[in-house]
Amino acid sequence: MNDGFGHEVPPRHAQQAHRQVTRYLVVISSGDSGIARLFLDDRAQVAEFDAGAEEVGTLTRGVPATVGATGPEWDRALAGHSAAERAGATVYVLDV
């Protein structure tokens, strides 16, 4: 007799590497609305959502912000935005 009592026993869990921790939140205007983008430490984008979402307030509570994402480290990550949009962007460095 097996321990599945007529049901298949699930296989053992396979250990996998976890995704890296999100390091930056950039709130930037795009046309007539704002978007929020999450980036890894190497500036690779992992998520994008509406800047008016409740999560933005939760993520930024108590986190100091800097204005402007005009440095060369943001060139590839924010290539689709104009220089004016990048200058007005708000960048948050999230706690790891």
JOQUI-V369352 format. One record per backbone hydrogen bond with DSSP energy under -1.0 kcal/mol. NH is the residue of the N-H (numbers start at 1). CO is the residue of the C=O. If there is no record, write none. Layout:
BEGIN
((NH/CO) (NH/CO))
END
This chain:
BEGIN
((7/4) (23/39) (24/39) (25/92) (26/37) (27/90) (28/35) (30/33) (33/30) (35/28) (36/49) (37/26) (38/47) (39/24) (40/44) (43/40) (46/38) (47/38) (49/36) (51/34) (53/50) (56/53) (58/54) (59/55) (60/56) (63/60) (66/91) (68/89) (69/86) (74/71) (75/72) (78/74) (81/78) (86/82) (87/83) (88/84) (90/27) (91/66) (92/25) (94/23))
END
